[in-house]
Amino acid sequence: MASHDVHAVRASARGVQLRVALDAARGRLVQICGGVLALGAFFYTARNYRVAQQQSELNRRTLQLSVQGQMTDRYSKAIEQIGAAEIEVRIGALHALEQVARDAPGNYAAVVDVISAYVRHRTSETDVDLAGRPREDISTAMTIISSLGTAATPAGIPRPVNLQGSRLTGYDLTGTHLRGANLSGADLSRAQLGGADLSGAVLVGAVLTETEMANANLSGATLTRATMTGVRLEDARLDQATLCDAVLMTAHLTSARLTRADLSRARLHNARLDGADLTGALLGGADFADAVMNQAVLEDATAPRANLSGAKLIEATLAGADLTGACLSRADLSRSNCTNCRLDEAEIYDAVFDGADMRGVHLRGLSRLGLRLDGAITDLGQQAPDGYLRDPATGRLIRSD
C-alpha cells in the first residue's frame, strides 16, 4: 500500500515519502481494526441485552405464577375456614378474603360473591347472637363488602352485591357503600343506614320499617312494594327513584329530594314531607292523606286521583301540577303557589286556599262547598267565586258577607 503511494516519486525523495506513506497506511489499518472491534462489541452488547430481556420476562412470569399460586392457596384456605364453627375463625377468614381481593384484583368478583353468599346464608338462620345483638361476623362481612364497594373491579366498575333476602335487622350500616346492590326482599328494619350509598340499588319488596336513612343516597333506586313505615329519610336523595306501591305511612321525608321520582299508588298517610322536593314526580293514585307537606315543592308533578285529603301544604309550590280528579278535601294550601295547577274534577270540599296564588286555575264546575279563598289571587278575567269579591286595590279575594 505504501509502495503504491510513492511509485511516482523521484528516487532521491522516495525513502522519506515511503516512511510517510507507511505511517499513513498503519493509521488506516488501526482505524479499520478499531471499527471492526467496535462493531463486534455492538453486536455482543445487543445479544446480551436480548438475553437479559428474555431472562427478565421469564423471571416476571415465574413470579406471576408464584403469586397466583400463593393467592390460590390463600383463597382456598379462607374458603375452608369460613365454614368453621368458631366465629373468630370465620371473621379471620373474611378478612383474609378481603386481602386476597386487594392483592389480586382478578379475584375481586369471586371474593365479593363469596362474602355476599355468606351474609345471605348466615342471616337466613338468625341475624342476632345469643344476647340478641347483631352478629359480629355479619357486621364484619358487611363492612368488608362496603369497603370493597368503593374499589373498582378490573373493568373499572364496582361489582353489584347480591344480598337478596338477607336479614339485617338492627345492623349499623352507617355510610355503607351498596351502590347497585340487590336487596330485594331484604329485611333492614331498624337498621342504621344514615349517609349510605344505595344509588341504583334494587329493594323490591324490602322491609325498611323504622330504618334510619337520613342523608342516604337512593337516587335511581327501585323500592317497588317496599315496606317503609316510619322510615327516616330526612335530607335523603331519591331522585328518579321508583317507589310504586311502597308503604311509607308515618315516614319522615323532611327536605328529601324526590325529583322525577315515581310514587304511583304509594301510601304516605301521615308522612312528613316538609320542604321535600317532588318536582316532576309521578304521584298518580298516591295516598298523602293527613300528610304534612308544608313548603314542599310539587312543581309540574303529575298526581291524578291522588289523595291529599287533610294534608298540610302551607306555602307549598304546586305550579303547573296536574291534580286532575285528586281529593283535596280539608287540605290546607294557605299561601301556596298553585299557578296553572290543574284541578279538573278534583274534590276540594272544605279546602283552605287562603292567600294562595291561583292564577291560571279554573274553578268553574268544581264543587266549592266550604272552600276558603280569603286573600287568594285569581285571574282578573275570571268571575269571583260565590261569596267572594275581588279587592280592586290588591286583586285578592275577600268575603262578600
C-alpha positions in Angstrom: 0.0 0.0 0.0 2.9 2.4 0.9 4.9 1.4 -2.3 1.9 2.2 -4.4 1.6 5.6 -2.8 5.3 6.5 -3.7 5.9 4.8 -7.0 5.8 8.1 -8.9 8.2 9.9 -6.6 11.8 10.6 -7.6 14.4 8.1 -6.3 16.1 10.8 -4.1 12.9 11.6 -2.2 11.4 8.2 -2.3 12.8 7.0 1.1 11.3 9.9 3.0 8.0 9.6 1.2 7.9 5.9 1.8 8.2 6.3 5.5 5.3 8.9 5.5 3.2 6.5 3.4 4.0 3.6 5.7 2.8 5.7 8.7 -0.4 6.6 6.9 -1.1 3.0 6.0 -0.5 1.9 9.6 -3.1 4.6 10.7 -5.7 3.4 8.3 -5.2 -0.2 9.4 -5.6 0.8 13.1 -8.9 2.6 12.2 -10.2 -0.4 10.3 -9.3 -2.7 13.2 -10.9 -0.3 15.7 -14.1 -0.2 13.6 -14.3 -4.0 13.4 -13.8 -4.3 17.2 -16.5 -1.6 17.8 -18.9 -3.4 15.5 -18.2 -6.7 17.3 -18.8 -5.0 20.7 -22.1 -3.6 19.5 -23.4 -7.0 18.4 -22.2 -8.5 21.6 -24.0 -5.9 23.7 -27.2 -6.3 21.6 -27.1 -10.0 22.1 -26.6 -9.7 25.8 -29.5 -7.2 26.0 -31.8 -9.6 24.3 -30.8 -12.3 26.6 -31.3 -10.1 29.6 -34.8 -9.1 28.3 -35.7 -12.8 27.9 -34.4 -13.6 31.3 -36.4 -10.7 32.8 -39.6 -11.8 31.1 -39.0 -15.3 32.3 -38.4 -14.1 35.9 -41.6 -11.9 35.7 -43.7 -14.9 34.5 -42.2 -17.1 37.2 -43.0 -14.5 39.9 -46.5 -14.1 38.5 -47.2 -17.8 38.6 -45.8 -17.9 42.1 -48.0 -15.1 43.3 -51.0 -16.7 41.6 -50.2 -19.9 43.3 -50.0 -18.1 46.7 -53.3 -16.3 46.1 -55.0 -19.6 45.2 -53.7 -21.2 48.4 -54.8 -18.2 50.5 -58.2 -18.2 48.8 -58.7 -21.9 49.3 -57.7 -21.8 52.9 -60.0 -18.9 53.6 -62.9 -20.7 51.9 -62.3 -23.7 54.2 -62.2 -21.6 57.3 -65.2 -19.5 56.5 -67.4 -22.5 57.4 -65.8 -23.1 60.8 -67.9 -23.4 63.9 -65.8 -20.8 65.8 -66.9 -17.2 65.0 -63.3 -16.0 65.4 -62.1 -18.3 62.7 -64.8 -17.2 60.4 -64.1 -13.5 61.0 -60.4 -14.2 60.2 -61.3 -15.9 57.0 -63.4 -12.9 55.9 -60.5 -10.6 56.5 -58.2 -13.0 54.6 -60.6 -13.0 51.6 -60.7 -9.2 51.7 -56.9 -9.1 51.5 -56.9 -11.6 48.6 -59.2 -9.3 46.7 -56.9 -6.3 47.3 -53.7 -8.1 46.5 -55.1 -9.9 43.4 -57.8 -7.8 41.7 -58.5 -10.7 39.4 -60.1 -12.5 42.4 -62.3 -9.4 43.2 -65.6 -10.7 41.8 -65.2 -14.2 43.4 -64.4 -12.7 46.8 -67.4 -10.4 46.7 -69.7 -13.2 45.6 -68.4 -15.5 48.4 -68.9 -12.9 51.1 -72.3 -11.9 49.8 -73.4 -15.6 49.8 -72.0 -15.8 53.4 -74.3 -13.0 54.5 -77.3 -14.4 52.7 -76.9 -17.9 54.1 -75.9 -16.9 57.7 -78.7 -14.3 58.1 -81.3 -16.8 56.8 -80.7 -18.7 60.1 -80.6 -15.9 62.6 -79.4 -12.3 62.3 -78.6 -11.8 66.1 -76.3 -13.6 68.6 -77.5 -15.3 71.7 -77.6 -12.0 73.5 -80.0 -10.5 70.9 -77.3 -8.3 69.4 -76.3 -8.1 65.7 -73.7 -10.8 65.0 -70.1 -9.7 64.8 -69.3 -11.9 61.8 -72.2 -10.4 59.7 -71.2 -6.9 60.8 -67.6 -7.7 59.6 -68.8 -9.1 56.3 -70.9 -6.0 55.6 -68.0 -3.7 56.5 -65.8 -5.6 54.0 -68.5 -5.5 51.3 -68.8 -1.8 51.8 -65.0 -1.3 51.7 -64.7 -3.4 48.6 -67.6 -1.5 47.1 -65.6 1.7 47.0 -62.9 0.0 44.9 -63.2 -0.6 41.2 -63.2 -4.0 39.5 -60.5 -4.7 36.9 -63.1 -3.5 34.4 -63.3 -0.2 36.3 -66.9 -0.6 37.6 -67.9 -1.6 41.2 -69.5 -5.0 41.2 -73.1 -5.0 42.4 -73.6 -7.1 45.5 -76.3 -9.8 45.8 -77.9 -9.6 49.3 -81.3 -10.7 48.2 -83.4 -11.8 51.1 -80.8 -11.0 53.7 -82.0 -10.3 57.3 -80.0 -7.3 58.6 -82.4 -6.1 61.2 -80.9 -3.6 63.6 -77.4 -3.6 62.0 -75.3 -0.5 62.0 -74.5 0.1 58.3 -73.9 3.9 58.5 -72.2 5.2 55.4 -72.2 1.8 53.8 -71.4 1.6 50.0 -74.0 -0.6 48.4 -74.4 1.1 45.1 -76.5 -1.1 42.7 -76.8 -3.8 45.3 -79.7 -6.4 45.0 -81.5 -6.1 48.3 -84.9 -7.4 47.1 -86.9 -8.9 49.9 -84.2 -8.0 52.4 -85.2 -7.1 56.0 -83.4 -3.9 57.1 -85.9 -2.9 59.8 -84.4 -0.6 62.4 -81.0 -0.7 60.7 -78.7 2.3 60.7 -78.2 3.4 57.1 -77.6 7.1 57.5 -75.4 8.5 54.7 -75.3 5.1 53.0 -74.9 5.0 49.2 -77.7 2.9 47.8 -78.0 4.6 44.4 -79.3 2.3 41.8 -80.0 -0.4 44.4 -82.8 -2.8 43.9 -85.0 -3.1 47.1 -88.2 -4.6 45.6 -90.3 -5.8 48.5 -87.7 -4.9 51.1 -88.6 -4.1 54.7 -87.3 -0.8 55.9 -89.6 -0.3 58.9 -88.3 2.5 61.2 -84.9 2.3 59.4 -82.6 5.3 59.9 -81.6 6.6 56.4 -81.1 10.3 56.9 -78.8 11.7 54.2 -78.8 8.4 52.3 -78.4 8.3 48.6 -81.2 6.3 46.9 -81.1 8.1 43.6 -82.4 5.8 40.9 -83.1 3.0 43.4 -86.1 0.6 42.9 -88.3 0.4 46.0 -91.4 -1.1 44.4 -93.7 -2.6 47.1 -91.2 -1.8 49.8 -92.5 -1.6 53.4 -91.1 1.7 54.8 -93.4 2.5 57.7 -91.8 5.1 60.0 -88.6 5.2 57.9 -86.4 8.2 58.5 -85.3 9.8 55.2 -84.6 13.3 56.2 -82.4 15.1 53.6 -82.2 11.8 51.6 -81.7 11.7 47.8 -84.4 9.8 46.0 -84.1 11.5 42.6 -85.7 9.3 39.9 -86.3 6.5 42.5 -89.2 4.1 41.9 -91.5 3.7 44.9 -94.6 2.4 43.2 -97.0 0.8 45.7 -94.5 1.4 48.5 -95.8 1.8 52.1 -94.4 5.0 53.6 -97.0 5.7 56.3 -95.7 8.0 59.1 -92.4 8.2 57.1 -90.1 11.1 57.7 -89.1 12.7 54.4 -88.4 16.3 55.5 -86.2 18.1 52.9 -85.8 14.9 50.9 -85.2 15.1 47.2 -87.7 13.2 45.1 -87.4 15.0 41.8 -88.9 12.9 39.0 -89.4 10.0 41.4 -92.3 7.6 40.8 -94.6 7.2 43.8 -97.6 6.0 41.9 -100.1 4.4 44.3 -97.6 4.8 47.2 -99.1 5.1 50.7 -97.8 8.1 52.6 -100.6 8.6 55.1 -99.5 10.9 58.0 -96.0 11.1 56.4 -93.8 14.2 57.0 -92.6 15.9 53.8 -91.9 19.4 54.9 -89.7 21.1 52.4 -89.4 18.0 50.3 -88.7 18.4 46.6 -91.1 16.4 44.4 -90.6 18.4 41.2 -91.9 16.4 38.2 -92.7 13.5 40.4 -95.3 10.9 39.4 -97.9 10.7 42.1 -100.9 9.2 40.4 -103.1 7.4 42.9 -100.7 8.1 45.8 -102.2 8.5 49.3 -101.0 11.6 51.1 -104.0 11.7 53.5 -103.1 13.9 56.5 -99.5 14.2 55.4 -97.5 17.3 56.4 -96.1 18.9 53.3 -95.5 22.5 54.3 -93.2 24.4 51.9 -92.9 21.2 49.8 -92.3 21.6 46.0 -94.6 19.7 43.7 -94.0 21.9 40.6 -95.0 20.1 37.4 -95.8 17.0 39.4 -98.4 14.6 37.9 -100.9 13.5 40.6 -104.2 12.4 39.0 -106.6 10.8 41.5 -104.1 11.3 44.3 -105.5 11.5 47.9 -104.4 14.7 49.6 -107.3 14.9 52.0 -106.4 16.7 55.2 -102.9 17.3 54.0 -100.9 20.3 55.1 -99.5 22.2 52.1 -99.0 25.6 53.6 -96.7 27.7 51.4 -96.1 24.8 49.1 -95.3 25.1 45.4 -97.7 23.4 43.1 -97.2 25.5 40.0 -98.1 23.5 36.9 -99.0 20.4 38.9 -101.7 18.1 37.5 -104.2 17.3 40.2 -107.0 16.1 37.9 -109.5 14.1 39.9 -107.5 14.4 43.1 -109.0 14.7 46.5 -108.1 17.9 48.4 -110.9 17.9 50.9 -109.9 19.5 54.2 -106.4 20.2 52.8 -104.7 23.4 53.8 -102.9 25.2 50.9 -102.7 28.6 52.6 -100.3 30.9 50.8 -99.3 28.2 48.4 -98.3 28.8 44.8 -100.9 27.0 42.6 -100.4 28.9 39.4 -101.6 26.9 36.3 -102.4 24.0 38.5 -105.0 21.6 37.0 -107.9 20.8 39.4 -110.4 19.3 36.9 -112.8 17.1 38.6 -110.9 17.5 41.9 -112.7 17.3 45.2 -112.0 20.4 47.2 -114.6 20.3 49.9 -113.6 22.4 53.0 -110.1 23.0 51.4 -108.2 26.1 52.5 -106.6 28.3 49.8 -106.3 31.4 51.9 -103.7 33.8 50.4 -102.9 31.2 47.7 -101.9 32.3 44.2 -104.4 30.6 41.9 -103.9 32.4 38.7 -104.4 30.1 35.7 -106.6 27.8 37.8 -110.1 27.1 36.5 -112.5 26.8 39.4 -115.6 26.6 37.1 -117.5 23.4 37.5 -115.9 22.5 40.8 -118.0 21.9 43.9 -116.8 24.7 46.3 -118.8 23.7 49.4 -116.8 25.0 52.4 -113.9 26.2 50.2 -111.9 29.0 51.7 -110.3 31.6 49.4 -109.6 34.5 51.7 -106.9 36.7 50.2 -106.4 34.3 47.3 -105.3 35.7 43.9 -107.2 34.5 40.8 -107.2 35.6 37.2 -108.7 39.1 36.8 -110.8 38.0 33.9 -112.4 35.2 36.0 -115.5 35.8 37.9 -115.1 35.8 41.6 -116.5 32.7 43.2 -119.8 32.8 45.1 -119.5 34.6 48.4 -116.3 36.5 47.4 -115.4 39.8 45.9 -112.2 40.9 44.3 -110.4 43.7 46.1 -109.7 46.3 43.4 -106.6 47.6 45.1 -104.8 44.2 45.6 -106.7 41.9 43.2 -107.2 39.4 46.1 -110.5 37.8 47.0 -112.4 38.9 50.1 -115.6 37.6 51.6 -118.7 39.4 50.5 -120.5 38.9 53.7 
